[in-house]
Amino acid sequence: MFKARSRPGFHYTNFTKQAVQGSTSKKRQKVPRVRYLFAVVLLSYGCLYFVTSKMTKKAPRTSFTEREFEQYEKDSGLKRRLKLVPVEKNNQYTFYAVPFAHDQSKILELLQTVVPEGKQMKVIHPQLLIQKEMEEQGKYSYLLEDLKAQGRSLPRGLVTALVKQEVQLFMNTTGGQYDTTIVLMNYPQTTEEAIKFENDVADVHSCVVASGDFDENLAADMSVDSVRQINNVVGYFDIVDKVKKI
């Protein structure tokens, strides 16, 4: 009788154990993978929810409470800065801008023929405001003194800030309660100041150009650059039909 020989090194029992161990190992490997995939899915849903909620918050709103709307205007920057003289007071305070005046007394005489009757007149001279601010040590005095000492030009908007301050002071006086024609003498002399005035202070009713004074003295009194800037101011107001030639 022949006996079946088993292959050397091969045992069925060992093979079974190895198979079971291999299967168990694969299962153990699959468990972390499943957990990993589950975590990825959860993370994806979390990110999706976060992005969706953010988009929802940023979506345009169609209804607000009064307080919510005020906060929205503040946060979005849509809230407009109010002028010192609101539109409803344009009839009470009428502003006439005179970008250039060589003979100021003559121009004031001419203005009397075009401004509404029955109104008092107040004339604002920016150069005098600068001197007054320095003498009375106002809030801009230190800046003005430093600029003067260094021989530097005034920063953009400073003259308008002084004009605004003067208008505000006048409005709080007894005389400021009456209808008033306010003449801005030799102001504004740049389009930037003109725009800032109309944004921060009030609407300009008319930009007054005294043709004879303007044509004869502008080039003689001012630098080439200043002449260009003043002409630009006249052009700025001419676009909106606010230039009044006298």
C-alpha positions in Angstrom: 0.0 0.0 0.0 1.2 3.3 -0.9 0.9 6.1 1.7 0.1 9.6 0.5 2.8 11.9 1.2 2.0 15.4 2.3 3.9 18.2 0.6 6.8 19.3 2.7 6.1 22.5 4.6 2.4 22.5 3.8 -0.2 21.8 6.5 -3.9 22.3 5.9 -4.3 23.5 9.5 -1.7 26.1 9.1 -3.2 27.2 5.8 -6.6 27.6 7.4 -5.2 29.6 10.3 -3.3 31.9 7.8 -6.5 32.3 5.7 -8.5 33.3 8.8 -5.8 35.6 10.0 -5.6 37.2 6.6 -9.3 37.7 6.4 -9.3 39.3 9.9 -6.4 41.6 8.9 -8.3 42.7 5.8 -11.4 43.4 8.0 -9.3 45.4 10.4 -7.9 47.4 7.4 -11.4 48.0 6.1 -12.7 49.3 9.4 -10.4 52.4 9.5 -11.1 53.0 5.9 -14.9 53.1 6.5 -14.4 55.3 9.5 -12.2 57.6 7.4 -14.8 57.8 4.6 -17.5 58.4 7.2 -15.5 61.3 8.7 -14.9 62.8 5.2 -18.6 62.6 4.5 -19.5 64.3 7.8 -16.8 67.0 7.1 -18.2 67.6 3.6 -21.7 68.1 4.9 -20.4 70.4 7.6 -18.5 72.5 5.1 -21.6 72.6 2.8 -23.8 73.7 5.7 -21.3 76.4 6.7 -21.0 77.9 3.2 -24.8 77.7 2.6 -25.5 79.5 5.9 -23.0 82.2 5.0 -24.6 82.7 1.6 -28.0 82.9 3.2 -26.8 85.6 5.6 -25.3 87.6 2.7 -28.3 87.2 0.5 -30.3 90.5 -0.2 -33.0 91.0 2.3 -36.4 92.2 1.2 -37.8 93.2 4.6 -36.3 94.9 7.7 -37.3 96.3 11.0 -36.3 99.9 11.4 -33.5 99.0 13.7 -32.3 96.2 11.3 -32.3 98.6 8.4 -30.3 101.2 10.3 -27.7 98.6 11.2 -27.7 97.3 7.6 -27.0 100.8 6.3 -24.2 101.2 8.9 -22.6 97.8 8.1 -22.8 98.1 4.3 -21.7 101.7 4.2 -24.8 102.8 2.3 -25.9 105.3 4.9 -25.3 108.7 3.4 -23.5 111.4 5.3 -26.0 114.2 6.0 -25.2 117.7 4.8 -25.0 120.5 7.3 -27.7 122.4 5.4 -30.3 119.9 4.3 -32.2 120.3 1.0 -35.3 121.5 2.8 -33.4 124.5 4.0 -32.1 125.6 0.6 -34.7 128.4 0.5 -33.6 129.7 3.9 -29.9 129.6 3.1 -28.9 130.4 -0.5 -25.2 129.9 -1.3 -23.4 131.8 -4.0 -19.8 130.7 -4.8 -17.4 133.2 -6.3 -14.3 131.2 -7.2 -12.3 134.3 -8.1 -12.7 137.9 -7.0 -10.1 140.6 -7.5 -12.4 143.6 -6.7 -14.6 142.1 -4.0 -16.5 145.3 -3.3 -17.5 145.6 -6.9 -18.6 142.0 -7.1 -20.8 142.5 -4.0 -22.4 145.4 -5.7 -23.1 143.3 -8.8 -24.4 140.5 -6.6 -27.1 142.8 -5.1 -28.7 142.9 -8.5 -29.1 139.2 -8.9 -29.7 137.8 -5.4 -33.3 137.6 -4.0 -34.6 140.7 -2.3 -35.6 140.6 1.3 -32.7 138.4 2.4 -29.8 139.5 4.6 -26.3 138.8 3.2 -23.4 137.1 4.9 -20.0 137.0 3.2 -17.5 134.3 4.0 -13.8 134.9 3.2 -11.8 131.7 3.6 -8.5 133.6 4.0 -10.0 135.5 6.9 -11.2 132.2 8.4 -7.7 130.9 8.4 -6.4 133.9 10.2 -9.3 133.8 12.7 -8.7 130.1 13.4 -5.0 130.7 14.2 -5.7 133.7 16.3 -8.4 132.1 18.3 -6.5 128.8 18.6 -9.3 126.7 17.2 -9.2 123.0 16.6 -7.3 123.5 13.3 -4.9 126.1 14.6 -2.0 123.8 15.4 -2.2 122.2 12.0 -2.4 125.6 10.3 0.6 126.9 12.2 2.7 123.8 11.3 1.8 124.1 7.7 2.7 127.8 7.7 6.0 127.2 9.5 7.0 124.5 6.9 5.8 126.5 4.0 3.4 123.8 2.9 0.1 124.2 1.1 -3.2 123.4 2.8 -4.3 119.8 2.6 -7.4 119.0 0.5 -10.6 119.6 2.4 -9.2 121.9 5.2 -10.6 125.1 3.7 -14.0 123.5 3.3 -13.8 122.3 7.0 -13.3 125.9 8.1 -16.1 127.1 5.9 -18.4 124.5 7.3 -17.4 125.5 10.8 -18.3 129.1 10.1 -21.6 128.3 8.5 -22.5 126.1 11.5 -21.7 128.9 13.9 -23.8 131.3 11.9 -26.8 129.0 11.9 -26.7 128.9 15.7 -26.8 132.6 16.0 -30.0 134.8 16.1 -29.1 136.2 12.7 -28.9 132.6 11.4 -32.6 132.0 12.0 -33.5 134.4 9.1 -33.4 133.9 5.4 -29.8 134.5 4.3 -27.8 134.8 1.1 -24.4 133.4 1.9 -21.6 134.5 -0.4 -18.4 132.4 -0.6 -15.7 134.8 -1.7 -12.8 133.4 -3.6 -14.0 129.9 -2.9 -14.0 127.1 -4.0 -10.9 127.3 -6.1 -10.6 123.5 -6.8 -13.1 121.0 -8.0 -12.2 118.8 -5.0 -13.3 121.6 -2.6 -16.4 122.3 -4.7 -17.5 118.6 -4.5 -16.6 118.4 -0.8 -18.7 121.5 0.0 -21.7 120.2 -1.8 -21.3 116.8 -0.1 -20.7 118.1 3.4 -22.1 121.6 3.7 -24.8 122.6 1.3 -25.9 122.9 -2.3 -24.4 125.8 -4.3 -27.2 127.8 -5.8 -25.0 129.7 -8.3 -21.3 129.9 -9.2 -20.8 133.7 -9.9 -18.4 134.8 -12.5 -17.8 138.6 -12.9 -16.8 138.5 -16.5 -14.7 141.7 -16.5 -12.9 141.0 -13.3 -12.4 137.3 -14.2 -11.0 138.0 -17.7 -8.8 140.9 -16.8 -7.3 139.8 -13.5 -7.4 136.1 -13.1 -4.2 135.4 -15.1 -2.4 138.3 -13.5 -3.3 137.4 -9.9 -3.0 133.7 -10.0 -0.4 131.1 -11.0 -0.9 129.1 -14.2 -2.0 126.0 -12.2 -4.4 128.0 -10.1 -5.9 129.5 -13.2 -6.5 126.0 -14.6 -8.1 124.8 -11.3 -10.4 127.8 -11.1 -11.5 127.4 -14.7 -12.2 123.7 -13.8 -14.4 124.8 -11.0 -16.4 127.0 -13.3 -16.7 124.1 -15.7 -17.8 121.8 -12.9 -20.8 124.1 -12.1 -21.4 124.9 -15.7 -22.2 121.2 -16.4 -25.2 121.4 -14.0 -26.2 124.9 -15.3 -25.2 126.7 -12.1 -22.9 129.4 -13.5 -24.2 132.9 -13.3 -22.2 135.6 -15.2 -22.6 139.2 -14.1 
